Amino acid sequence: MSGKDADQKLARLFKEQRRADEASAPPFRELLARARARSAPQRRQIRWPALAAAAIAIVAAVLLLRPPPPEPSRAVAAATLAAWKAPTDVFLQTPGVELLDRLPVLVSSVPQATLAVSHR
């Protein structure tokens, strides 16, 4: 079979398929009626997103319009701040820090007995 014969056979097969498809196609008015019937439930489906958006808007409005919580008095706030301890204060405690809490006691290098003898 040559290339030209194969092309003619393929064209004939496509024509036969097209005629079969045209014969099995429903009338145009029936297709329009099906499309209208399908679009009716979609109108109902649109309501759910609209209801969800309205519910979200109501919740947001309630949250934004509620009264703010009462503020603590300044005395309570000051006491709270004064009692606060940093959680990392333990890292500031170094060995020997107790030596810095008091004044050093200086001991004279001369014994007391020697001092008493020299003043006479």
Residue pairs with C-beta under 8 A, 6 or more apart in sequence:
1 9
72 80
